[in-house]
Amino acid sequence: MNPSIRIALADDETLFRKGMRILLEDFGGMSVVLEAQHGQDLLDQLADGGELPDILLLDLNMPELNGVETAKILQRDYPDLRIIILSTYFSKKFILNMIELGAASYLPKNSLPDEVEQTIREVHDKGFAYNDAVMAVIRENMIRKTRPKATFGPDLSEREQEVLQLICEQFTTGEIAEKLFISARTVDGHRNNLLQKLGCRNTAGLVVYALQHQLVHIPPEAFWGQS
């Protein structure tokens, strides 16, 4: 049996947080290892050295230390933690800010339970989960910010380019390994090399960077039709 996905919840609304915990643990294969009522509470608990979560569900509007400032600190101190933003807001500016924060995904607070489960599992398996609405904003913004193909300091190897292409097409580590006839550990090694070479903090950052710099070609069906 696969180990549980370890989840942290940071939200100042106690009723929402407790209800979300019950929902998550009812899905199976997920366990809530940390609950925080605001950003500073979250950082304090993480610093205590307990069990680190794989995924954080982070509300943006919290007292003492809001979600935006919390996310900036987490990206610096816990770069492997995958952040899913919780919010009642949804606009183009919000999405772009979310991506700049390094968020792996976004969940409206009125999401259906199956949407919550699917998003968490995709973020755990693939590193990010951008639905059609988010990808539309990325593509629109990309048109304005697209840079010509760059000459990197260290060039990407052919294998690294293949791995990057498949990451952007939302294949999991296991699926990439199977397609390229290499081990999952080797895929992770190439992913880490890509993060270092391209100066990205996480998989979501790799995707945005690759699209902006025209390093990959993503057919529309790679995203459209996947939510």
Rosetta blueprint (number, residue, H / E / L):
1 M L
2 N L
3 P L
4 S L
5 I E
6 R E
7 I E
8 A E
9 L E
10 A E
11 D L
12 D L
13 E L
14 T H
15 L H
16 F H
17 R H
18 K H
19 G H
20 M H
21 R H
22 I H
23 L H
24 L H
25 E H
26 D H
27 F H
28 G L
29 G L
30 M E
31 S E
32 V E
33 V E
34 L E
35 E E
36 A E
37 Q L
38 H L
39 G H
40 Q H
41 D H
42 L H
43 L H
44 D H
45 Q H
46 L H
47 A H
48 D L
49 G L
50 G L
51 E L
52 L L
53 P L
54 D L
55 I E
56 L E
57 L E
58 L E
59 D E
60 L L
61 N L
62 M L
63 P L
64 E L
65 L L
66 N L
67 G H
68 V H
69 E H
70 T H
71 A H
72 K H
73 I H
74 L H
75 Q H
76 R H
77 D H
78 Y L
79 P L
80 D L
81 L L
82 R E
83 I E
84 I E
85 I E
86 L E
87 S E
88 T L
89 Y L
90 F L
91 S L
92 K H
93 K H
94 F H
95 I H
96 L H
97 N H
98 M H
99 I H
100 E H
101 L L
102 G L
103 A L
104 A L
105 S E
106 Y E
107 L E
108 P E
109 K L
110 N L
111 S L
112 L L
113 P H
114 D H
115 E H
116 V H
117 E H
118 Q H
119 T H
120 I H
121 R H
122 E H
123 V H
124 H H
125 D H
126 K H
127 G L
128 F L
129 A E
130 Y L
131 N L
132 D H
133 A H
134 V H
135 M H
136 A H
137 V H
138 I H
139 R H
140 E H
141 N H
142 M H
143 I H
144 R H
145 K H
146 T L
147 R L
148 P L
149 K L
150 A L
151 T L
152 F L
153 G L
154 P L
155 D L
156 L L
157 S L
158 E H
159 R H
160 E H
161 Q H
162 E H
163 V H
164 L H
165 Q H
166 L H
167 I H
168 C H
169 E L
170 Q L
171 F L
172 T L
173 T H
174 G H
175 E H
176 I H
177 A H
178 E H
179 K H
180 L H
181 F L
182 I L
183 S L
184 A H
185 R H
186 T H
187 V H
188 D H
189 G H
190 H H
191 R H
192 N H
193 N H
194 L H
195 L H
196 Q H
197 K H
198 L H
199 G L
200 C L
201 R L
202 N L
203 T H
204 A H
205 G H
206 L H
207 V H
208 V H
209 Y H
210 A H
211 L H
212 Q H
213 H L
214 Q L
215 L L
216 V L
217 H L
218 I L
219 P L
220 P H
221 E H
222 A H
223 F L
224 W L
225 G L
226 Q L
227 S L
